[in-house]
Amino acid sequence: MSEKRQTRMSDLPDIQPLGEKGESEKALIIIEKVYKELSNPNHPVSIAMAKMQEIEEVKIIEGRADIPV
């Protein structure tokens, strides 16, 4: 991966602690916000995940590879 762009920790959103017990509504809001940010097709993490789908080993693990029998 030396020539390809690698996802860095700086590409990740500022994830805040989920809070104490009983604060599930607040935790769900935080989780939803982070999910939406990482799922944006233009976000580096989302781009990296999409590119992973083209790796032959990933295809094999997920059962999507055309392996001759």
C-alpha positions in Angstrom: 0.0 0.0 0.0 3.0 2.3 -0.3 1.7 4.1 -3.3 -2.0 4.1 -2.4 -3.6 6.4 0.1 -3.9 4.9 3.5 -6.7 5.8 5.9 -5.2 7.7 8.9 -6.6 8.2 12.3 -7.1 11.8 11.3 -9.7 10.6 8.8 -11.8 9.3 11.6 -14.4 11.5 13.3 -13.9 12.8 16.8 -15.7 10.0 18.6 -17.0 11.0 22.0 -17.6 8.6 24.9 -21.0 7.1 24.8 -21.9 8.1 28.4 -23.1 6.5 31.5 -25.8 3.9 31.9 -29.2 5.3 31.3 -28.0 7.6 28.6 -28.9 5.3 25.7 -30.7 8.0 23.7 -27.6 10.2 23.7 -25.5 7.2 22.8 -27.7 6.3 19.9 -27.5 9.9 18.6 -23.7 9.8 18.8 -23.6 6.3 17.0 -25.9 7.5 14.3 -23.8 10.7 13.7 -20.6 8.7 13.4 -22.2 6.1 11.2 -23.5 8.7 8.8 -20.2 10.4 8.6 -18.2 7.2 8.0 -20.9 6.0 5.5 -20.6 9.1 3.3 -19.3 7.8 -0.1 -16.7 10.7 -0.1 -15.3 9.9 3.3 -11.8 8.2 3.2 -13.0 5.3 5.4 -16.0 4.6 3.1 -13.7 4.8 0.0 -11.3 2.3 1.6 -14.1 -0.1 2.5 -15.4 0.0 -1.1 -11.9 -0.7 -2.5 -11.5 -3.7 -0.1 -14.4 -5.4 -1.9 -12.2 -5.8 -5.0 -9.4 -7.6 -3.1 -9.4 -11.3 -4.2 -8.9 -12.6 -0.6 -11.9 -10.6 0.6 -14.0 -12.0 -2.2 -12.9 -15.5 -1.2 -13.7 -15.0 2.5 -17.1 -13.5 1.6 -17.9 -16.3 -0.9 -18.0 -13.9 -3.8 -14.9 -15.3 -5.7 -15.2 -17.3 -8.9 -13.1 -20.3 -7.7 -12.9 -23.1 -10.3 -14.0 -26.4 -8.9 
